[in-house]
Amino acid sequence: MAQTYDAIVIGAGVMGASSAMHLTGAGLKRVLVLEKAPGVGFGSTGRSTACIRQTYSQLELTRMTFEALQLFKNWRDFTGLEEPKGDFRNSGVLFLFPAGEPSLPTILANHRAVGVVSHLADRKERQEEFPDFDFCSTPLDLDADAHDCAYESEALVEPEGGFADPVGTAEDMLEVARRRGTEVRFNARVEAVLQAGGKVSGVRVTEKSGGGEFHAPVVVNCAGPWAAGLNGAAGAPLKARLVVTRNQIVSKHFPEKLKGRFPVLIDMINGIYGRPEASGQSLLFGSVREEDEREEVADPDDYNEVADAPFREEKQVLLHHRVPTFQKRGRVSSYCGLYTVNQDDYHPIIDETSLEGFFAVCGFSGHGFKLSPIVGTLVAKKVTGHWGLIETGVPEDFFGRNRAPLKTHWGGVIA
């Protein structure tokens, strides 16, 4: 006999964990999380660099990341866990823009309106706080024989930002959900969304996952790269153009001794980003260029999980140009994750679909991790009419499926 729940959440990444946690906070007693993998964070969450910054050209996104950062900074109190695993590191964030960047006035106005602590660093501060960095504002042309640097870049500093452990964060939120009565089943791949009378009625898992049906009047699809496929299988596709893309990340061990600190770096001049790993012995870095995030993946269960050699080499040269302390060459490792990119505006869908009771939480386009503690309370409000463990100042319909594309001041996934 099929078991019955108040709600079923598909996926145990940060979005599924946050949704389950906040649904219980909104009063649901029996919540079930189904995860196809053997543990937490085997999809996009586990391959996230988990950077936490608040610089967006959309006021609502700025507000959402500001609210989330307050939770990350006080993670133990928020979760109530004695030994949380999220491990937020306050490294600070350094954004580099070309001179005259048209989005900066809007960004700074958003920061001030919401309460984000930030400032533009002058030449003296750059030299004192970031002595390892070269603030050249001329984009590096790898095909040119010579390079002449100008120094007209804008340096935006967010001292309170940083990064966290992505899997640990998901595990913490799932543990909070468990303590509030949520049941979690791993190795449970959903193969069908069940319907009755034009409404969702539950899901069915594959025979390889033990088979069987689970019933609920609410199903929340947080399946990341697999979400669009489930939407389609349920007969409730979204009009947003959701494309699964491969995201390449490089890790370099560095014996070099830094003279200053290394923040989360987002270099909009050369199109790279990087952050130190928690150990402080390695640096993760990748691309913020839109053209590097166009490789579509047909099957999220089957893709190249190692970064391409030209990508590794190019980004390492660009990093060395920005941080000359690091060597151009050296042994590196790499991995690849998956983004589900909303090609309409790079922002997620958090809404009920055309199938009553079936909710889509997908299309985060690479910047979902930092939003995740707030995402679940928006889900709870959509599902129950009540906020979860916390309230948010972000309008509950801001990420609606039928919205007009959100306007941004620059392209790419950081918009």
C-alpha positions as CSV (number, residue, x, y, z in Angstrom):
1,M,0.0,0.0,0.0
2,A,1.4,3.4,-1.0
3,Q,2.4,5.7,1.8
4,T,0.8,9.2,2.0
5,Y,2.6,12.4,2.9
6,D,1.7,16.1,3.1
7,A,4.3,16.9,0.5
8,I,7.1,15.2,-1.4
9,V,10.3,16.9,-2.4
10,I,12.4,15.5,-5.2
11,G,16.1,16.1,-4.8
12,A,18.4,16.4,-1.7
13,G,20.6,19.2,-2.9
14,V,20.5,22.6,-1.3
15,M,17.1,23.5,-2.9
16,G,15.4,20.3,-1.8
17,A,16.9,20.4,1.7
18,S,15.9,24.1,2.1
19,S,12.4,23.3,0.8
20,A,11.8,20.4,3.1
21,M,13.2,22.4,6.1
22,H,10.9,25.4,5.5
23,L,7.8,23.3,4.6
24,T,8.0,21.8,8.1
25,G,8.5,25.3,9.4
26,A,5.2,26.2,7.7
27,G,3.4,23.5,9.6
28,L,3.5,20.4,7.3
29,K,3.9,17.3,9.5
30,R,4.8,14.6,7.0
31,V,7.3,15.6,4.4
32,L,9.2,13.1,2.2
33,V,12.5,13.8,0.4
34,L,13.4,11.4,-2.4
35,E,17.0,11.5,-3.8
36,K,18.2,9.3,-6.6
37,A,21.8,9.3,-5.4
38,P,23.1,7.5,-2.3
39,G,23.6,10.7,-0.4
40,V,23.3,14.4,-0.2
41,G,24.6,16.8,-2.8
42,F,25.6,14.4,-5.6
43,G,24.3,16.7,-8.3
44,S,24.9,20.4,-8.9
45,T,25.3,21.2,-5.1
46,G,28.3,18.9,-4.7
47,R,30.1,20.6,-7.6
48,S,29.3,24.2,-6.5
49,T,32.1,26.6,-5.5
50,A,29.5,28.0,-3.0
51,C,30.6,31.6,-3.3
52,I,28.4,34.0,-1.3
53,R,28.2,37.6,-2.7
54,Q,25.5,40.2,-2.8
55,T,26.2,42.1,-6.0
56,Y,23.3,42.0,-8.4
57,S,21.7,44.5,-10.6
58,Q,18.3,43.3,-9.4
59,L,17.2,44.8,-6.1
60,E,15.2,41.7,-5.1
61,L,18.3,39.4,-5.8
62,T,20.4,41.8,-3.7
63,R,17.9,41.6,-0.9
64,M,17.7,37.8,-1.1
65,T,21.4,37.3,-0.9
66,F,21.7,39.8,1.9
67,E,19.1,37.9,3.9
68,A,20.8,34.6,3.1
69,L,24.2,36.0,4.2
70,Q,22.8,36.9,7.6
71,L,21.9,33.3,8.0
72,F,25.2,32.0,6.8
73,K,27.0,34.3,9.3
74,N,24.8,32.9,12.1
75,W,24.5,29.4,10.8
76,R,24.7,27.6,14.2
77,D,21.9,29.8,15.7
78,F,19.7,29.5,12.6
79,T,20.0,25.7,12.3
80,G,20.1,25.0,16.0
81,L,22.8,22.4,15.3
82,E,25.6,22.0,17.8
83,E,28.1,21.0,15.1
84,P,26.9,22.3,11.8
85,K,28.8,21.4,8.6
86,G,28.1,24.4,6.5
87,D,31.4,26.1,7.6
88,F,30.9,29.6,6.3
89,R,34.3,31.4,5.7
90,N,34.3,35.2,5.7
91,S,37.0,35.7,3.1
92,G,35.4,38.9,1.7
93,V,34.5,39.4,-2.0
94,L,36.4,41.5,-4.5
95,F,34.6,42.4,-7.8
96,L,36.7,44.0,-10.6
97,F,34.9,46.0,-13.2
98,P,36.2,48.0,-16.1
99,A,36.2,51.8,-15.7
100,G,32.8,53.3,-16.3
101,E,30.9,50.1,-15.7
102,P,27.3,51.2,-16.3
103,S,25.8,48.8,-13.7
104,L,27.8,50.1,-10.8
105,P,25.5,53.0,-9.8
106,T,22.5,50.6,-9.7
107,I,24.5,48.0,-7.8
108,L,25.6,50.5,-5.2
109,A,22.1,51.9,-4.9
110,N,20.8,48.4,-4.3
111,H,23.4,47.7,-1.7
112,R,22.5,50.9,0.2
113,A,18.8,50.2,0.0
114,V,19.1,46.7,1.4
115,G,21.9,47.2,3.9
116,V,24.8,45.5,2.1
117,V,28.2,46.5,3.4
118,S,30.3,47.4,0.4
119,H,32.6,50.1,-0.9
120,L,34.8,51.0,-3.9
121,A,38.5,50.5,-2.9
122,D,40.9,53.3,-3.7
123,R,44.5,52.8,-4.8
124,K,45.8,52.8,-1.3
125,E,43.4,50.2,0.0
126,R,44.1,48.0,-3.0
127,Q,47.9,48.1,-2.3
128,E,47.4,47.5,1.4
129,E,44.7,44.8,1.4
130,F,45.5,43.0,-1.8
131,P,49.2,43.4,-2.4
132,D,49.3,40.1,-4.5
133,F,46.9,41.4,-7.1
134,D,47.6,43.3,-10.2
135,F,44.7,45.7,-10.9
136,C,45.4,46.0,-14.6
137,S,42.2,47.1,-16.4
138,T,43.2,46.0,-19.9
139,P,41.7,42.7,-20.8
140,L,44.5,40.1,-21.5
141,D,44.6,39.0,-25.1
142,L,46.2,35.6,-25.1
143,D,47.0,35.8,-28.8
144,A,48.8,39.1,-28.7
145,D,52.6,39.4,-28.6
146,A,52.6,42.2,-26.0
147,H,50.3,43.6,-23.4
148,D,50.2,47.1,-22.1
149,C,48.4,47.6,-18.8
150,A,46.2,50.5,-17.9
151,Y,45.0,51.0,-14.3
152,E,41.5,52.3,-14.5
153,S,39.5,49.4,-13.1
154,E,36.8,49.7,-10.4
155,A,37.3,47.5,-7.4
156,L,34.1,46.8,-5.4
157,V,34.7,45.1,-2.0
158,E,32.1,43.2,0.0
159,P,33.9,42.6,3.3
160,E,31.1,40.4,4.8
161,G,30.9,37.9,1.9
162,G,32.8,34.6,1.4
163,F,32.0,31.0,0.8
164,A,30.8,27.8,2.5
165,D,30.8,24.1,2.3
166,P,28.0,23.3,-0.2
167,V,27.4,19.7,0.8
168,G,27.7,20.5,4.4
169,T,25.1,23.3,4.0
170,A,22.7,20.9,2.4
171,E,23.3,18.3,5.0
172,D,22.6,20.8,7.8
173,M,19.3,22.0,6.3
174,L,18.2,18.4,5.7
175,E,19.1,17.5,9.3
176,V,16.9,20.4,10.5
177,A,14.1,19.0,8.3
178,R,14.6,15.5,9.7
179,R,14.4,16.8,13.3
180,R,11.1,18.3,12.4
181,G,9.7,15.1,11.1
182,T,10.9,14.9,7.5
183,E,11.6,11.4,6.1
184,V,14.5,11.1,3.6
185,R,15.0,8.2,1.2
186,F,18.2,7.9,-0.9
187,N,18.7,5.7,-4.0
188,A,15.1,6.6,-4.9
189,R,14.9,7.8,-8.5
190,V,11.6,9.2,-9.5
191,E,10.4,7.9,-12.8
192,A,6.8,9.4,-12.9
193,V,4.7,12.1,-11.4
194,L,1.3,10.8,-10.6
195,Q,-1.9,12.6,-11.3
196,A,-5.6,12.3,-10.5
197,G,-8.4,14.7,-11.6
198,G,-6.0,17.2,-13.0
199,K,-4.0,17.4,-9.8
200,V,-0.7,15.9,-8.7
201,S,-1.2,12.9,-6.5
202,G,2.3,11.6,-5.9
203,V,5.3,10.0,-7.6
204,R,6.5,6.6,-8.6
205,V,10.1,5.5,-8.2
206,T,12.0,3.1,-10.5
207,E,12.1,-0.6,-9.9
208,K,15.9,-0.3,-9.5
209,S,15.1,2.1,-6.6
210,G,12.9,-0.5,-5.0
211,G,9.8,0.4,-6.9
212,G,6.5,1.7,-5.4
213,E,4.4,4.8,-5.2
214,F,4.3,7.6,-2.7
215,H,1.2,9.8,-2.5
216,A,0.9,13.5,-1.6
217,P,-1.2,16.4,-2.8
218,V,2.0,18.5,-3.2
219,V,5.2,17.5,-5.1
220,V,8.1,20.0,-5.2
221,N,10.6,19.4,-8.1
222,C,14.1,20.4,-6.9
223,A,15.9,17.9,-9.1
224,G,18.4,20.4,-10.6
225,P,19.6,19.3,-14.0
226,W,16.9,16.6,-14.0
227,A,14.1,19.0,-13.2
228,A,13.1,20.0,-16.7
229,G,12.8,16.4,-17.7
230,L,10.5,15.7,-14.8
231,N,8.4,18.8,-15.6
232,G,8.0,17.5,-19.2
233,A,7.2,14.0,-18.0
234,A,4.5,15.4,-15.7
235,G,2.9,17.3,-18.7
236,A,3.8,20.6,-17.1
237,P,6.8,22.0,-19.0
238,L,7.8,25.6,-18.3
239,K,7.9,28.2,-21.0
240,A,11.3,29.3,-19.8
241,R,14.2,28.0,-21.9
242,L,16.0,25.8,-19.4
243,V,19.2,24.3,-20.7
244,V,21.6,22.0,-18.8
245,T,25.2,23.2,-19.4
246,R,28.6,21.9,-18.3
247,N,30.5,24.1,-15.9
248,Q,34.3,23.7,-15.7
249,I,36.2,24.3,-12.5
250,V,40.0,24.1,-11.9
251,S,41.8,23.5,-8.6
252,K,45.4,24.5,-8.2
253,H,47.6,23.7,-5.2
254,F,49.9,26.6,-4.5
255,P,53.0,26.6,-2.4
256,E,53.4,30.3,-3.0
257,K,53.2,32.5,0.1
258,L,50.7,35.3,-0.2
259,K,51.6,38.7,1.2
260,G,47.9,39.6,1.7
261,R,44.6,37.9,1.8
262,F,42.8,36.2,-1.0
263,P,39.0,37.0,-1.2
264,V,36.4,35.5,-3.5
265,L,37.6,37.1,-6.7
266,I,35.1,38.0,-9.5
267,D,37.0,39.5,-12.4
268,M,34.7,40.9,-14.9
269,I,37.6,42.3,-17.0
270,N,39.2,39.0,-17.8
271,G,36.1,36.8,-17.2
272,I,37.4,34.6,-14.3
273,Y,36.5,34.0,-10.7
274,G,38.3,32.2,-7.9
275,R,38.3,31.5,-4.2
276,P,40.6,29.7,-1.7
277,E,39.6,26.3,-0.5
278,A,38.9,26.0,3.2
279,S,42.3,24.5,3.9
280,G,44.0,27.6,2.4
281,Q,46.3,25.3,0.3
282,S,44.4,25.4,-3.0
283,L,42.5,27.8,-5.2
284,L,39.4,27.0,-7.1
285,F,38.8,29.1,-10.2
286,G,36.7,29.1,-13.3
287,S,35.0,31.4,-15.8
288,V,32.2,34.0,-15.6
289,R,32.1,34.4,-19.4
290,E,28.8,33.5,-21.0
291,E,30.6,31.7,-23.9
292,D,32.1,29.2,-21.5
293,E,28.7,28.1,-20.3
294,R,27.1,27.1,-23.5
295,E,28.0,23.4,-23.8
296,E,24.7,21.7,-23.5
297,V,24.4,18.3,-21.8
298,A,21.8,16.0,-23.1
299,D,22.0,13.5,-20.3
300,P,22.9,14.8,-16.8
301,D,23.9,11.2,-15.8
302,D,26.5,11.1,-18.6
303,Y,28.9,14.0,-19.2
304,N,32.6,14.8,-19.2
305,E,33.4,15.5,-15.5
306,V,37.0,16.8,-16.1
307,A,37.7,20.3,-17.4
308,D,39.2,20.6,-20.9
309,A,43.0,21.1,-21.2
310,P,42.6,24.4,-23.2
311,F,40.2,25.7,-20.5
312,R,42.5,24.8,-17.7
313,E,45.5,26.4,-19.4
314,E,43.8,29.6,-20.4
315,K,42.2,30.3,-17.0
316,Q,45.5,29.6,-15.3
317,V,47.3,32.2,-17.4
318,L,44.5,34.7,-16.8
319,L,44.7,34.0,-13.0
320,H,48.5,34.5,-13.1
321,H,48.0,37.9,-14.9
322,R,45.6,39.0,-12.1
323,V,47.6,37.5,-9.2
324,P,51.3,37.4,-10.3
325,T,52.2,35.6,-7.1
326,F,50.8,32.4,-8.6
327,Q,52.8,30.5,-11.1
328,K,51.5,30.2,-14.7
329,R,52.2,26.6,-14.8
330,G,52.0,23.7,-12.3
331,R,50.0,20.7,-11.6
332,V,46.3,21.3,-11.4
333,S,43.2,19.1,-11.0
334,S,39.7,19.9,-12.2
335,Y,36.1,18.8,-12.2
336,C,32.9,19.8,-13.9
337,G,29.4,20.4,-12.6
338,L,26.1,21.2,-14.2
339,Y,24.1,24.5,-14.4
340,T,20.5,24.5,-15.3
341,V,20.5,27.8,-17.1
342,N,17.3,29.9,-17.6
343,Q,18.3,31.4,-21.0
344,D,15.5,33.9,-20.7
345,D,17.0,35.9,-17.9
346,Y,19.4,33.7,-15.8
347,H,17.1,33.7,-12.8
348,P,15.1,30.7,-11.3
349,I,11.6,29.6,-11.4
350,I,9.9,29.1,-8.0
351,D,6.3,28.5,-8.7
352,E,3.4,26.1,-9.1
353,T,3.3,24.6,-12.6
354,S,0.2,24.1,-14.8
355,L,-0.4,20.9,-13.0
356,E,-2.1,21.8,-9.7
357,G,0.0,20.8,-6.7
358,F,3.2,20.3,-8.7
359,F,5.8,23.0,-8.0
360,A,9.0,23.7,-9.9
361,V,12.1,25.0,-8.2
362,C,14.7,25.1,-10.9
363,G,16.8,27.2,-13.4
364,F,19.2,28.8,-10.9
365,S,21.8,29.3,-13.7
366,G,24.8,28.8,-11.4
367,H,24.0,31.3,-8.7
368,G,21.6,29.3,-6.6
369,F,23.7,28.2,-3.7
370,K,23.9,31.6,-2.1
371,L,20.1,32.0,-2.4
372,S,19.3,28.5,-1.0
373,P,18.5,29.3,2.7
374,I,15.8,31.7,1.5
375,V,14.5,29.6,-1.4
376,G,12.7,27.2,0.8
377,T,10.6,29.8,2.6
378,L,9.4,31.1,-0.8
379,V,8.4,27.5,-1.6
380,A,6.6,27.2,1.8
381,K,4.7,30.4,1.1
382,K,3.7,29.2,-2.4
383,V,2.6,25.7,-1.1
384,T,1.0,26.6,2.3
385,G,0.3,30.3,2.2
386,H,2.7,30.6,5.2
387,W,6.3,31.4,5.5
388,G,8.7,28.7,6.7
389,L,11.2,29.1,9.5
390,I,11.8,32.8,8.4
391,E,10.2,35.5,6.4
392,T,11.7,37.2,3.4
393,G,11.3,40.6,1.9
394,V,11.4,39.1,-1.6
395,P,7.9,39.1,-3.2
396,E,6.6,35.6,-3.3
397,D,5.7,35.9,-7.0
398,F,9.0,37.4,-8.0
399,F,10.2,34.1,-9.5
400,G,6.9,33.2,-11.1
401,R,6.9,31.0,-14.2
402,N,4.9,33.5,-16.3
403,R,6.9,36.6,-15.4
404,A,8.4,38.8,-18.1
405,P,12.2,38.2,-18.3
406,L,13.9,40.1,-15.5
407,K,16.1,43.0,-16.8
408,T,19.8,43.0,-15.9
409,H,22.6,45.4,-16.5
410,W,25.1,42.8,-17.7
411,G,24.9,39.4,-19.3
412,G,26.0,36.1,-17.9
413,V,25.1,34.1,-14.8
414,I,26.0,36.8,-12.3
415,A,23.3,39.1,-13.4
